[in-house]
Amino acid sequence: MSKLPVLSGRELCKILEKFGYFIDHQTGSHIILRNIDPPYRRLTVPDHREIAKGTLRKIIRESGLTLEEFKNLS
C-alpha cells in the first residue's frame, strides 16, 4: 500500500480543482465542492490543518479518482 500525502483541507480543495471541482460554499468547518461536469458529484471536505488518512481516502474514492490519479495531481 502506498503512502498518502499529509494535506490540509484547503490544499485538498486546490488539488480537486484540477480535476474539475469548485468550491460551492462553506458551512462551519466543512467546505462543499461540486463537480462542473456530469455526474455533478458533491464532496464535503473538512477545513482542518490535517485531514485524517481514512477521510482523505474516502474523499478520493467519492471524487471518482484512483489513488494513482490523485497522486499524479498532487
Phi and psi restraints in degrees (value plus and minus 20) as a CYANA .aco file:
   2 SER   PHI    -105.9   -65.9
   2 SER   PSI     135.4   175.4
   3 LYS   PHI    -100.7   -60.7
   3 LYS   PSI     123.3   163.3
   4 LEU   PHI    -111.1   -71.1
   4 LEU   PSI     128.3   168.3
   5 PRO   PHI     -93.5   -53.5
   5 PRO   PSI     137.0   177.0
   6 VAL   PHI    -109.7   -69.7
   6 VAL   PSI      97.2   137.2
   7 LEU   PHI    -148.6  -108.6
   7 LEU   PSI     132.3   172.3
   8 SER   PHI    -109.9   -69.9
   8 SER   PSI     151.0   191.0
   9 GLY   PHI     -82.2   -42.2
   9 GLY   PSI     -61.6   -21.6
  10 ARG   PHI     -86.0   -46.0
  10 ARG   PSI     -60.1   -20.1
  11 GLU   PHI     -84.3   -44.3
  11 GLU   PSI     -59.9   -19.9
  12 LEU   PHI     -83.8   -43.8
  12 LEU   PSI     -59.7   -19.7
  13 CYS   PHI     -82.6   -42.6
  13 CYS   PSI     -60.4   -20.4
  14 LYS   PHI     -84.2   -44.2
  14 LYS   PSI     -58.1   -18.1
  15 ILE   PHI     -87.8   -47.8
  15 ILE   PSI     -63.1   -23.1
  16 LEU   PHI     -88.9   -48.9
  16 LEU   PSI     -44.6    -4.6
  17 GLU   PHI     -83.9   -43.9
  17 GLU   PSI     -50.2   -10.2
  18 LYS   PHI     -86.3   -46.3
  18 LYS   PSI     -42.7    -2.7
  19 PHE   PHI    -117.7   -77.7
  19 PHE   PSI     -14.4    25.6
  20 GLY   PHI      83.5   123.5
  20 GLY   PSI      -5.8    34.2
  21 TYR   PHI    -117.2   -77.2
  21 TYR   PSI     130.8   170.8
  22 PHE   PHI    -155.0  -115.0
  22 PHE   PSI     134.4   174.4
  23 ILE   PHI     -95.3   -55.3
  23 ILE   PSI      96.7   136.7
  24 ASP   PHI    -103.2   -63.2
  24 ASP   PSI     -73.5   -33.5
  25 HIS   PHI    -185.4  -145.4
  25 HIS   PSI     155.2   195.2
  26 GLN   PHI    -150.0  -110.0
  26 GLN   PSI     113.3   153.3
  27 THR   PHI    -141.0  -101.0
  27 THR   PSI      89.5   129.5
  28 GLY   PHI      43.3    83.3
  28 GLY   PSI    -144.5  -104.5
  29 SER   PHI    -121.0   -81.0
  29 SER   PSI       3.3    43.3
  30 HIS   PHI    -143.1  -103.1
  30 HIS   PSI     109.8   149.8
  31 ILE   PHI    -117.2   -77.2
  31 ILE   PSI     108.8   148.8
  32 ILE   PHI    -121.4   -81.4
  32 ILE   PSI     102.4   142.4
  33 LEU   PHI    -130.4   -90.4
  33 LEU   PSI     127.9   167.9
  34 ARG   PHI    -147.4  -107.4
  34 ARG   PSI     130.5   170.5
  35 ASN   PHI    -107.8   -67.8
  35 ASN   PSI     121.3   161.3
  36 ILE   PHI     -91.8   -51.8
  36 ILE   PSI     -58.2   -18.2
  37 ASP   PHI    -122.6   -82.6
  37 ASP   PSI     139.0   179.0
  38 PRO   PHI     -77.3   -37.3
  38 PRO   PSI     122.7   162.7
  39 PRO   PHI    -109.5   -69.5
  39 PRO   PSI       3.7    43.7
  40 TYR   PHI      30.9    70.9
  40 TYR   PSI      28.9    68.9
  41 ARG   PHI     -81.9   -41.9
  41 ARG   PSI     130.1   170.1
  42 ARG   PHI    -138.6   -98.6
  42 ARG   PSI     108.8   148.8
  43 LEU   PHI    -139.8   -99.8
  43 LEU   PSI     124.7   164.7
  44 THR   PHI    -133.9   -93.9
  44 THR   PSI     100.4   140.4
  45 VAL   PHI    -136.2   -96.2
  45 VAL   PSI     103.8   143.8
  46 PRO   PHI     -89.9   -49.9
  46 PRO   PSI     116.2   156.2
  47 ASP   PHI    -108.5   -68.5
  47 ASP   PSI      48.8    88.8
  48 HIS   PHI    -130.5   -90.5
  48 HIS   PSI     143.1   183.1
  49 ARG   PHI     -89.1   -49.1
  49 ARG   PSI     -50.3   -10.3
  50 GLU   PHI    -161.5  -121.5
  50 GLU   PSI     103.6   143.6
  51 ILE   PHI    -103.0   -63.0
  51 ILE   PSI     113.3   153.3
  52 ALA   PHI     -83.2   -43.2
  52 ALA   PSI     128.5   168.5
  53 LYS   PHI     -79.5   -39.5
  53 LYS   PSI     -63.7   -23.7
  54 GLY   PHI     -85.1   -45.1
  54 GLY   PSI     -59.1   -19.1
  55 THR   PHI     -85.4   -45.4
  55 THR   PSI     -63.3   -23.3
  56 LEU   PHI     -82.0   -42.0
  56 LEU   PSI     -64.7   -24.7
  57 ARG   PHI     -80.9   -40.9
  57 ARG   PSI     -61.3   -21.3
  58 LYS   PHI     -86.9   -46.9
  58 LYS   PSI     -61.3   -21.3
  59 ILE   PHI     -82.9   -42.9
  59 ILE   PSI     -61.2   -21.2
  60 ILE   PHI     -82.1   -42.1
  60 ILE   PSI     -64.7   -24.7
  61 ARG   PHI     -82.9   -42.9
  61 ARG   PSI     -64.1   -24.1
  62 GLU   PHI     -88.0   -48.0
  62 GLU   PSI     -46.4    -6.4
  63 SER   PHI     -95.3   -55.3
  63 SER   PSI     -32.9     7.1
  64 GLY   PHI      71.2   111.2
  64 GLY   PSI     -14.2    25.8
  65 LEU   PHI    -113.5   -73.5
  65 LEU   PSI     134.0   174.0
  66 THR   PHI    -111.4   -71.4
  66 THR   PSI     146.4   186.4
  67 LEU   PHI     -81.3   -41.3
  67 LEU   PSI     -57.5   -17.5
  68 GLU   PHI     -87.2   -47.2
  68 GLU   PSI     -62.5   -22.5
  69 GLU   PHI     -82.1   -42.1
  69 GLU   PSI     -61.1   -21.1
  70 PHE   PHI     -83.5   -43.5
  70 PHE   PSI     -62.9   -22.9
  71 LYS   PHI     -86.0   -46.0
  71 LYS   PSI     -53.2   -13.2
  72 ASN   PHI     -89.3   -49.3
  72 ASN   PSI     -51.8   -11.8
  73 LEU   PHI     -95.9   -55.9
  73 LEU   PSI     -52.7   -12.7
